[in-house]
Amino acid sequence: MKQFSTVIKTPTKNNKLLIYTDGNFDYKTAIQEQFNTKTVDYGILVKIKEKGRVVDKKKKNIFGSTDPKDIETTNVENFNAILRGRISRLVRKTNTHGKDKDKLNSAVDFFKFYWNFIKPLKNNQTPAMIEGIEDKIWSWEYFFCVKLYLL
């Protein structure tokens, strides 16, 4: 199995990090603090709503060379919906809403492991297999009985 850190590449001018977000400009500040903006293409998508329904989308390149036509946030929004559907601590306005940061982080970490190593997606492969990090689908038994034993 490859180490995750060897798979992720540091963004460069020739291999830019691509980031699309909503219109919250705090993201711009955070991106500028964490990355050299010459190595990032960053664009925003702001949804225009009327009576709770999206009637238009405004797309804008903030820095880099992103084509506004390519800016979309549906993948992130879809994954957030999956997280809320699977992790009750993330559901808004419920008694199970996560208040303990450590327990919330643990729940999200377990879900990320499940999603990336156990849950097959395309062509009966997990995201870890698609990215070349792993060559087989894991089971919880394999994780708890074999991998944790080896640690």
Backbone as a chain_set.jsonl record, in Angstrom:
{"seq": "MKQFSTVIKTPTKNNKLLIYTDGNFDYKTAIQEQFNTKTVDYGILVKIKEKGRVVDKKKKNIFGSTDPKDIETTNVENFNAILRGRISRLVRKTNTHGKDKDKLNSAVDFFKFYWNFIKPLKNNQTPAMIEGIEDKIWSWEYFFCVKLYLL", "coords": {"N": [[0.844, -1.181, 0.0], [0.595, 2.222, -0.878], [1.952, 5.149, 0.672], [-0.101, 7.779, 1.761], [0.854, 10.423, 1.65], [2.692, 10.324, -0.403], [1.193, 10.253, -2.652], [-0.237, 12.617, -2.941], [0.379, 15.615, -4.563], [2.471, 18.482, -4.254], [1.235, 21.683, -4.923], [2.206, 23.453, -7.872], [3.361, 26.007, -10.186], [2.974, 24.829, -12.641], [1.416, 22.645, -12.046], [-1.289, 23.162, -10.819], [-3.315, 23.719, -7.876], [-6.744, 23.229, -7.721], [-9.489, 25.049, -6.727], [-12.828, 25.485, -5.846], [-15.392, 27.417, -4.434], [-18.22, 28.573, -2.419], [-19.597, 31.9, -2.141], [-18.267, 32.889, 0.151], [-15.995, 35.022, 1.374], [-14.054, 34.607, 3.281], [-12.762, 32.286, 2.689], [-11.033, 32.995, 0.641], [-9.081, 34.519, 1.99], [-8.046, 32.528, 3.711], [-7.005, 30.691, 1.842], [-5.048, 32.261, 0.639], [-3.355, 32.573, 2.816], [-2.451, 29.969, 3.206], [-1.383, 28.974, 0.82], [0.761, 29.614, -2.016], [-0.495, 31.892, -4.16], [0.031, 31.789, -6.843], [0.128, 29.192, -7.437], [-2.386, 28.222, -7.384], [-5.631, 27.835, -8.713], [-8.485, 29.587, -8.271], [-11.911, 29.852, -7.886], [-15.238, 31.21, -7.478], [-18.66, 30.358, -6.776], [-21.722, 31.769, -6.632], [-24.921, 31.375, -5.476], [-27.982, 32.606, -6.56], [-30.917, 33.23, -4.967], [-34.48, 33.042, -4.843], [-37.269, 33.16, -2.888], [-36.376, 30.843, -1.594], [-35.554, 29.189, -3.665], [-33.138, 28.331, -6.113], [-32.371, 30.584, -8.588], [-30.471, 31.569, -10.249], [-26.969, 31.406, -11.04], [-23.943, 32.856, -10.173], [-20.749, 33.018, -11.406], [-17.304, 33.389, -10.747], [-13.901, 34.074, -11.403], [-11.374, 34.212, -9.024], [-8.549, 34.166, -8.43], [-5.765, 33.066, -10.424], [-6.146, 30.991, -13.353], [-8.746, 30.098, -13.886], [-11.509, 29.116, -15.824], [-14.563, 30.655, -15.794], [-16.812, 29.161, -16.673], [-16.228, 26.586, -15.904], [-16.44, 26.477, -13.164], [-17.851, 24.904, -10.445], [-19.753, 23.59, -7.729], [-21.096, 21.313, -7.059], [-20.163, 18.678, -6.518], [-18.899, 18.851, -3.997], [-21.055, 19.791, -2.471], [-22.785, 17.611, -2.746], [-21.263, 15.619, -1.455], [-21.214, 16.691, 1.142], [-23.927, 16.443, 1.763], [-24.102, 13.664, 1.781], [-22.434, 13.118, 3.98], [-23.954, 14.334, 6.064], [-26.18, 12.706, 5.933], [-25.188, 10.26, 6.76], [-23.766, 10.615, 9.138], [-24.963, 11.284, 12.1], [-24.277, 13.283, 13.895], [-23.716, 15.495, 12.381], [-26.065, 16.49, 11.443], [-28.248, 19.178, 11.239], [-29.887, 21.072, 13.812], [-30.794, 19.037, 15.64], [-31.087, 16.658, 18.376], [-28.843, 15.102, 18.357], [-26.848, 16.612, 17.355], [-23.457, 17.383, 16.874], [-21.527, 18.251, 19.603], [-19.229, 17.837, 21.003], [-16.017, 18.235, 20.118], [-13.854, 16.402, 19.754], [-15.163, 13.891, 19.622], [-16.781, 14.323, 17.411], [-14.812, 14.705, 15.422], [-13.683, 12.124, 15.482], [-15.869, 10.581, 14.596], [-16.163, 11.578, 11.989], [-13.648, 10.877, 10.962], [-13.823, 8.038, 11.024], [-15.888, 7.705, 9.181], [-14.665, 8.753, 6.86], [-12.636, 6.871, 6.513], [-14.208, 4.577, 6.049], [-15.545, 5.401, 3.668], [-13.413, 5.756, 1.879], [-11.957, 3.347, 1.869], [-13.573, 1.053, 2.268], [-16.197, 1.228, 1.149], [-17.338, 0.381, -1.94], [-17.29, 2.103, -5.053], [-17.253, 3.253, -8.147], [-17.071, 0.819, -10.713], [-16.812, -1.3, -8.894], [-14.793, -0.453, -7.145], [-12.998, 1.175, -4.521], [-12.494, 4.644, -3.484], [-9.785, 4.775, -2.626], [-8.651, 2.692, -4.071], [-9.094, 3.574, -6.688], [-7.443, 5.804, -6.71], [-5.016, 4.567, -6.518], [-3.881, 3.968, -4.073], [-4.51, 1.745, -2.615], [-5.021, -1.781, -3.23], [-7.188, -3.419, -2.906], [-10.573, -3.991, -1.683], [-11.316, -3.118, 1.574], [-12.409, -4.639, 4.694], [-14.316, -4.162, 7.719], [-13.505, -6.026, 9.569], [-10.96, -6.741, 8.631], [-9.667, -4.307, 9.013], [-9.902, -3.865, 11.866], [-8.966, -6.305, 12.995], [-6.605, -7.073, 11.662], [-5.028, -4.873, 10.575], [-4.937, -3.006, 12.771], [-3.779, -4.646, 14.626], [-1.235, -4.941, 13.591], [-0.202, -2.429, 13.999]], "CA": [[0.0, 0.0, 0.0], [1.348, 3.462, -0.939], [1.688, 6.148, 1.697], [-0.959, 8.831, 1.229], [1.641, 11.628, 1.381], [3.414, 10.192, -1.668], [0.235, 10.356, -3.748], [-0.629, 14.021, -3.059], [1.462, 16.436, -5.091], [2.496, 19.881, -3.851], [0.889, 22.503, -6.093], [3.238, 24.28, -8.491], [2.816, 26.836, -11.268], [2.588, 23.942, -13.749], [0.468, 21.658, -11.537], [-2.01, 24.005, -9.864], [-4.411, 23.231, -7.056], [-7.997, 23.796, -8.205], [-10.426, 25.21, -5.618], [-14.076, 26.214, -6.101], [-16.192, 27.535, -3.22], [-19.331, 29.512, -2.506], [-19.157, 33.291, -2.101], [-17.712, 33.301, 1.435], [-14.659, 35.526, 1.077], [-13.08, 34.117, 4.262], [-11.991, 31.249, 2.024], [-9.956, 33.655, -0.103], [-8.028, 34.839, 2.959], [-7.438, 31.271, 4.167], [-6.218, 30.138, 0.731], [-3.861, 33.106, 0.492], [-2.461, 32.304, 3.951], [-1.933, 28.599, 3.166], [-0.769, 28.625, -0.462], [1.219, 30.641, -2.944], [-1.645, 32.007, -5.072], [0.462, 31.483, -8.209], [0.007, 27.746, -7.613], [-3.793, 27.884, -7.138], [-6.728, 28.418, -9.485], [-9.577, 29.694, -7.312], [-13.119, 30.493, -8.382], [-16.406, 31.12, -6.594], [-19.995, 30.23, -7.35], [-22.717, 32.326, -5.713], [-26.28, 31.038, -5.918], [-28.982, 33.653, -6.374], [-32.161, 32.544, -4.597], [-35.731, 33.77, -4.647], [-38.224, 32.318, -2.17], [-35.758, 29.569, -1.264], [-35.198, 28.417, -4.861], [-32.03, 28.885, -6.891], [-32.832, 31.098, -9.878], [-29.313, 31.888, -11.075], [-25.658, 31.168, -10.437], [-22.909, 33.786, -10.614], [-19.44, 32.386, -11.292], [-16.257, 34.396, -10.896], [-12.525, 33.687, -11.127], [-10.784, 35.107, -8.024], [-7.173, 34.242, -8.896], [-5.404, 31.951, -11.278], [-6.668, 31.043, -14.722], [-9.969, 29.3, -13.979], [-12.57, 29.573, -16.717], [-15.805, 30.662, -15.003], [-17.729, 28.094, -17.096], [-15.848, 25.336, -15.236], [-16.634, 26.579, -11.716], [-19.035, 24.188, -9.965], [-19.571, 23.092, -6.359], [-22.049, 20.235, -6.804], [-19.518, 17.5, -5.921], [-18.716, 19.112, -2.571], [-22.387, 19.848, -1.872], [-23.279, 16.244, -2.698], [-20.561, 14.894, -0.395], [-21.712, 17.21, 2.418], [-25.233, 15.818, 1.995], [-23.824, 12.271, 2.152], [-21.949, 13.145, 5.36], [-25.084, 14.606, 6.975], [-27.071, 11.552, 5.917], [-24.556, 9.1, 7.374], [-23.229, 10.939, 10.457], [-26.041, 12.052, 12.747], [-23.712, 14.441, 14.592], [-23.634, 16.615, 11.452], [-27.408, 16.943, 11.084], [-28.557, 20.434, 11.918], [-31.099, 21.235, 14.635], [-31.261, 17.783, 16.236], [-30.456, 16.36, 19.659], [-27.558, 14.431, 18.156], [-25.898, 17.562, 16.777], [-22.157, 17.224, 17.532], [-21.074, 19.335, 20.465], [-17.9, 17.468, 21.463], [-15.175, 18.294, 18.929], [-13.081, 15.167, 19.594], [-16.064, 12.817, 19.179], [-17.171, 14.656, 16.041], [-13.662, 14.391, 14.571], [-13.569, 10.669, 15.393], [-16.957, 10.087, 13.746], [-15.83, 11.939, 10.608], [-12.505, 10.051, 10.565], [-14.318, 6.69, 10.723], [-16.624, 7.757, 7.919], [-13.7, 8.932, 5.768], [-12.014, 5.578, 6.289], [-15.221, 3.729, 5.417], [-15.803, 5.878, 2.315], [-12.237, 5.634, 1.017], [-11.347, 2.024, 1.832], [-14.532, -0.047, 2.382], [-17.375, 1.412, 0.29], [-17.011, 0.401, -3.372], [-18.021, 3.079, -5.867], [-17.206, 2.939, -9.572], [-16.451, -0.438, -11.128], [-16.509, -2.085, -7.696], [-13.541, 0.022, -6.572], [-13.086, 2.247, -3.534], [-11.657, 5.775, -3.87], [-8.366, 4.445, -2.41], [-8.227, 1.861, -5.193], [-9.097, 4.43, -7.872], [-6.271, 6.676, -6.608], [-3.801, 3.758, -6.501], [-3.339, 3.871, -2.718], [-4.788, 0.378, -2.144], [-5.37, -2.647, -4.363], [-8.357, -4.257, -2.604], [-11.596, -3.432, -0.795], [-11.123, -3.547, 2.962], [-13.583, -4.903, 5.522], [-14.076, -3.705, 9.092], [-12.751, -7.086, 10.23], [-9.567, -6.587, 8.219], [-9.15, -3.102, 9.677], [-9.78, -4.022, 13.32], [-8.244, -7.514, 13.416], [-5.297, -7.223, 11.031], [-4.277, -3.624, 10.491], [-4.674, -2.452, 14.094], [-2.854, -5.563, 15.286], [0.113, -4.659, 13.079], [0.278, -1.137, 14.501]], "C": [[0.889, 1.243, 0.0], [0.995, 4.363, 0.234], [0.912, 7.291, 1.054], [-0.143, 10.06, 0.833], [2.422, 11.532, 0.08], [2.495, 10.34, -2.868], [-0.157, 11.815, -4.0], [0.572, 14.829, -3.522], [1.339, 17.865, -4.579], [2.17, 20.725, -5.072], [2.08, 23.34, -6.563], [2.584, 25.135, -9.568], [2.332, 25.984, -12.435], [1.568, 22.885, -13.34], [-0.343, 22.325, -10.42], [-3.079, 23.243, -9.099], [-5.668, 23.957, -7.514], [-8.993, 23.846, -7.062], [-11.619, 26.026, -6.09], [-14.864, 26.253, -4.804], [-17.413, 28.402, -3.493], [-18.765, 30.928, -2.338], [-18.59, 33.776, -0.789], [-16.259, 33.73, 1.226], [-13.635, 35.206, 2.162], [-12.211, 33.031, 3.646], [-10.809, 31.863, 1.279], [-8.779, 33.957, 0.823], [-7.299, 33.578, 3.403], [-6.553, 30.664, 3.078], [-4.933, 30.938, 0.556], [-2.858, 32.887, 1.625], [-1.776, 30.942, 3.83], [-1.135, 28.269, 1.905], [-0.2, 29.858, -1.149], [0.131, 30.741, -4.014], [-1.258, 31.802, -6.533], [0.349, 29.994, -8.504], [-1.435, 27.272, -7.433], [-4.686, 28.584, -8.16], [-7.939, 28.406, -8.57], [-10.74, 30.47, -7.918], [-14.267, 30.299, -7.412], [-17.687, 30.985, -7.403], [-20.974, 30.73, -6.29], [-24.098, 32.016, -6.285], [-27.223, 32.186, -5.579], [-30.315, 32.942, -6.132], [-33.312, 33.531, -4.483], [-36.734, 32.802, -4.032], [-37.67, 30.911, -1.932], [-35.347, 28.716, -2.449], [-34.067, 29.111, -5.605], [-32.562, 29.305, -8.26], [-31.676, 31.444, -10.809], [-28.04, 31.542, -10.304], [-24.681, 32.173, -11.035], [-21.561, 33.133, -10.356], [-18.367, 33.436, -11.578], [-14.899, 33.79, -10.557], [-11.941, 34.691, -10.139], [-9.29, 35.268, -8.282], [-6.808, 32.965, -9.618], [-6.083, 32.089, -12.625], [-7.915, 30.183, -14.917], [-10.95, 29.933, -14.963], [-13.873, 29.532, -15.922], [-16.818, 29.592, -15.411], [-17.476, 26.796, -16.339], [-16.132, 25.334, -13.743], [-17.941, 25.901, -11.323], [-18.735, 23.633, -8.58], [-20.471, 21.899, -6.054], [-21.407, 19.006, -6.168], [-19.347, 17.672, -4.418], [-20.068, 19.136, -1.873], [-22.977, 18.454, -1.737], [-22.596, 15.472, -1.571], [-20.99, 15.392, 0.982], [-23.071, 16.597, 2.763], [-25.059, 14.349, 2.407], [-23.343, 12.213, 3.603], [-23.097, 13.363, 6.343], [-26.047, 13.423, 7.041], [-26.511, 10.358, 6.665], [-24.057, 9.351, 8.794], [-24.221, 11.854, 11.163], [-25.522, 13.284, 13.476], [-23.66, 15.682, 13.695], [-24.992, 17.156, 11.033], [-27.734, 18.185, 11.904], [-29.844, 20.325, 12.728], [-31.67, 19.908, 15.135], [-30.572, 17.598, 17.578], [-29.094, 15.713, 19.503], [-26.503, 15.359, 17.57], [-24.595, 17.533, 17.57], [-21.725, 18.44, 18.326], [-19.655, 19.085, 20.976], [-16.996, 17.341, 20.234], [-14.395, 16.998, 18.696], [-13.953, 14.02, 19.083], [-16.529, 13.067, 17.744], [-16.034, 14.318, 15.08], [-13.492, 12.89, 14.402], [-14.64, 10.086, 14.48], [-16.659, 10.382, 12.275], [-14.647, 11.105, 10.11], [-12.944, 8.623, 10.217], [-15.078, 6.682, 9.402], [-15.671, 7.898, 6.74], [-12.995, 7.612, 5.458], [-12.98, 4.641, 5.555], [-15.381, 4.114, 3.95], [-14.632, 5.583, 1.393], [-11.69, 4.217, 0.881], [-12.346, 0.861, 1.808], [-15.675, 0.051, 1.377], [-16.976, 1.428, -1.184], [-17.9, 1.405, -4.118], [-18.015, 2.613, -7.315], [-16.504, 1.608, -9.828], [-16.01, -1.302, -9.957], [-15.14, -1.747, -7.112], [-13.837, 1.111, -5.544], [-12.273, 3.44, -4.043], [-10.158, 5.5, -3.68], [-7.826, 3.581, -3.546], [-8.124, 2.695, -6.467], [-7.86, 5.322, -7.892], [-4.956, 5.899, -6.556], [-3.146, 3.644, -5.135], [-3.474, 2.446, -2.19], [-5.2, -0.458, -3.347], [-6.553, -3.562, -4.094], [-9.33, -3.497, -1.706], [-11.349, -3.998, 0.6], [-12.462, -3.924, 3.577], [-13.273, -4.346, 6.906], [-13.251, -4.75, 9.843], [-11.265, -6.97, 9.9], [-8.939, -5.393, 8.93], [-8.893, -3.347, 11.165], [-8.876, -5.192, 13.72], [-6.838, -7.627, 12.829], [-4.5, -5.936, 11.111], [-3.975, -3.044, 11.878], [-3.722, -3.344, 14.877], [-1.415, -5.285, 14.866], [0.672, -3.338, 13.555], [0.907, -1.362, 15.816]], "O": [[1.834, 1.324, 0.785], [-0.132, 4.338, 0.729], [1.225, 7.719, -0.057], [-0.41, 10.675, -0.199], [2.783, 12.56, -0.492], [2.969, 10.533, -3.988], [-0.383, 12.206, -5.145], [1.654, 14.737, -2.94], [0.235, 18.4, -4.481], [2.749, 20.522, -6.139], [2.853, 23.861, -5.759], [1.389, 25.0, -9.832], [1.395, 26.363, -13.139], [0.921, 22.29, -14.202], [-0.11, 22.082, -9.236], [-3.662, 22.274, -9.587], [-5.654, 25.177, -7.676], [-9.319, 22.811, -6.48], [-11.464, 27.108, -6.656], [-14.996, 25.229, -4.135], [-17.626, 28.894, -4.601], [-17.548, 31.108, -2.393], [-18.437, 34.985, -0.614], [-15.397, 32.9, 0.936], [-12.454, 35.504, 1.987], [-11.054, 32.868, 4.032], [-9.71, 31.308, 1.288], [-7.627, 33.686, 0.486], [-6.069, 33.56, 3.465], [-5.462, 30.175, 3.372], [-3.861, 30.37, 0.35], [-1.65, 33.001, 1.417], [-0.649, 30.773, 4.296], [-0.294, 27.37, 1.928], [-0.622, 30.986, -0.896], [-0.133, 29.759, -4.707], [-2.137, 31.654, -7.382], [0.457, 29.57, -9.654], [-1.689, 26.071, -7.34], [-4.52, 29.772, -8.436], [-8.379, 27.341, -8.137], [-10.577, 31.592, -8.398], [-14.279, 29.355, -6.623], [-17.781, 31.432, -8.546], [-21.045, 30.183, -5.189], [-24.401, 32.354, -7.43], [-27.25, 32.672, -4.448], [-30.782, 32.163, -6.964], [-33.14, 34.683, -4.085], [-37.011, 31.745, -4.598], [-38.389, 29.919, -2.051], [-34.835, 27.614, -2.256], [-34.045, 30.337, -5.712], [-33.127, 28.496, -8.996], [-31.87, 31.595, -12.015], [-28.049, 31.406, -9.08], [-24.6, 32.324, -12.254], [-21.259, 32.741, -9.229], [-18.486, 34.247, -12.497], [-14.754, 33.086, -9.558], [-12.0, 35.897, -10.382], [-8.803, 36.396, -8.348], [-7.448, 31.926, -9.453], [-6.54, 33.171, -12.995], [-8.117, 29.608, -15.986], [-11.185, 31.141, -14.93], [-14.251, 28.471, -15.424], [-17.609, 29.155, -14.576], [-18.392, 25.996, -16.15], [-16.068, 24.279, -13.112], [-19.01, 26.273, -11.806], [-17.602, 23.252, -8.289], [-20.596, 21.511, -4.892], [-22.047, 18.346, -5.35], [-19.618, 16.749, -3.65], [-20.215, 18.562, -0.794], [-23.604, 18.143, -0.724], [-23.255, 14.756, -0.817], [-21.118, 14.589, 1.906], [-23.332, 16.271, 3.921], [-25.78, 13.853, 3.273], [-23.79, 11.361, 4.371], [-23.2, 12.653, 7.344], [-26.656, 13.167, 8.08], [-27.272, 9.525, 7.157], [-23.936, 8.41, 9.578], [-24.308, 13.045, 10.864], [-26.27, 14.245, 13.655], [-23.568, 16.801, 14.199], [-25.067, 18.172, 10.341], [-27.517, 18.221, 13.115], [-30.763, 19.586, 12.374], [-32.877, 19.679, 15.064], [-29.598, 18.285, 17.888], [-28.274, 15.768, 20.419], [-25.377, 14.93, 17.316], [-24.613, 17.645, 18.796], [-21.577, 19.532, 17.777], [-18.955, 20.03, 21.342], [-17.187, 16.449, 19.408], [-14.288, 16.543, 17.557], [-13.531, 13.261, 18.21], [-16.655, 12.129, 16.957], [-16.267, 13.71, 14.035], [-13.191, 12.422, 13.304], [-14.354, 9.197, 13.678], [-16.878, 9.531, 11.414], [-14.642, 10.671, 8.958], [-12.485, 8.062, 9.223], [-14.931, 5.76, 8.6], [-15.85, 7.23, 5.722], [-12.781, 7.271, 4.295], [-12.614, 3.999, 4.571], [-15.355, 3.245, 3.078], [-14.836, 5.198, 0.242], [-11.03, 3.906, -0.11], [-11.987, -0.229, 1.361], [-16.077, -0.964, 0.809], [-16.343, 2.381, -1.639], [-19.093, 1.531, -3.843], [-18.716, 1.662, -7.66], [-15.469, 1.314, -9.228], [-14.968, -1.956, -10.013], [-14.416, -2.628, -6.646], [-14.799, 1.867, -5.679], [-11.446, 3.276, -4.94], [-9.347, 5.946, -4.491], [-6.668, 3.725, -3.939], [-7.177, 2.541, -7.238], [-7.289, 5.573, -8.954], [-3.886, 6.508, -6.551], [-1.979, 3.265, -5.04], [-2.641, 1.993, -1.404], [-5.667, 0.073, -4.355], [-6.901, -4.39, -4.937], [-8.975, -2.509, -1.064], [-11.193, -5.206, 0.776], [-13.519, -3.574, 3.051], [-12.114, -4.087, 7.233], [-12.397, -4.401, 10.658], [-10.416, -7.088, 10.783], [-7.801, -5.471, 9.395], [-7.802, -3.073, 11.666], [-8.108, -5.084, 14.675], [-5.964, -8.227, 13.454], [-3.401, -5.922, 11.666], [-2.843, -2.627, 12.125], [-2.944, -2.856, 15.698], [-0.492, -5.38, 15.674], [1.886, -3.131, 13.525], [1.389, -0.417, 16.44]]}, "num_chains": 1, "name": "protein.A"}
